[in-house]
Amino acid sequence: MHSLKITTVGASAGVILNKEVMAHLKVRKGDTLYLTEAPDGGYRLTPYDPDFARQMALAEDIMHDDREVLRALAR
């Protein structure tokens, strides 16, 4: 388990991620992280945008269901 310390960043608050945590998350300075609520009531810190993942899942469903229409449009 890793602990994060809340620190002052200008007029806001922030947390410091060490190199090991950043490597595990596959992020670097300047990347965006998302804090999402977990089913158990806690929170999850992830580099993946849950809205984008939902939109991609919908797009994949449409591409699968309407494959013939998309093939005709591509011609």
HELIX and SHEET records of a PDB file:
HELIX    1   1 LYS A   19  LEU A   25  1                                   7    
HELIX    2   2 PRO A   50  ASP A   65  1                                  16    
HELIX    3   3 ARG A   67  ALA A   74  1                                   8    
SHEET    1   A 2 ILE A   6  VAL A   9  0                                        
SHEET    2   A 2 SER A  12  VAL A  15 -1                                        
SHEET    1   B 2 TYR A  34  GLU A  37  0                                        
SHEET    2   B 2 TYR A  43  THR A  46 -1                                        
END                                                                             
